[in-house]
Amino acid sequence: MKPIIDHIQITVKDINVAEKFYDQFLQILGFNIKNKVKAFIEENDFHVIEYTHELLAFAITSPREAFKNDSINRRKPGALHHLAFKASSRTEVDNAYLKLREIGAEIVSRPQIHKEYSENYYALYFKDTENIKYEIVCTNKE
């Protein structure tokens, strides 16, 4: 078996607000928004919006009614701390940074070398409109 992720599904606080952000963000990563599918899964009581790409499916999901007012905190047990996407070059990281600024992502850290991880760890950190943290990283020398 290989450690390849088939799909990611993240619960967001407000699916309508999140959809506007993810429509733009996932295009930066190479997703075609025309492949987006929306559904309501009655037996699980959630709305889901799934974006598909040949390498990965990414979905956002509405919260259960009992949790709709909970705050998102990446340091809570069981929470997603952050999700990192691999870029093939530093230029891709830089271009993503410019596009993320345009769509209103909260930039946590501009593209830079993070020597605390390695000499070639070039990354950008940002948050979505729901306060979920993401990273775009390149570990190539250029």
C-alpha positions, 0 to 999 in steps of 0.5 A: 500500500502507498500513503496516497490520500483519496479524499479529504472532507472538512466540516465548516461552520457556514457552508455557504460562506466557505463555498465561495472561498473554496471555489476560488482556493481549489482552482489555485490548486488545479481543481476544475470547479465545473466538477463540483457536486452538491448533495444533502445526505439525509441519514447523516444530516449534512450538506456536502460540496465535493470538488474532484480532481484526478488526484484528490477529491476535496469536500466541505461539509455542514456541521451537525445542528448540535455543533453549529455554534462551536468554534473552530480551533486547530489545537482541539483534540481530534481537530485538523491542525493544518493541511499542506499541499505540495508545490513543484516549485518555489514559483508555484508557491509564490504564485499561489501566495499572490492569488490567495491574497486576491481571494481574501485568504488570511496570510499567516506567513508569506512564502519563505524558507523555514530552516526549522524544518529543512534548508529547502523548506519553502512554504506559505501558510494561510487560513480560510474564512473558517480559520482553518490553516493551510500550507503550500510547500516546496522542498526543491532547491529552486 
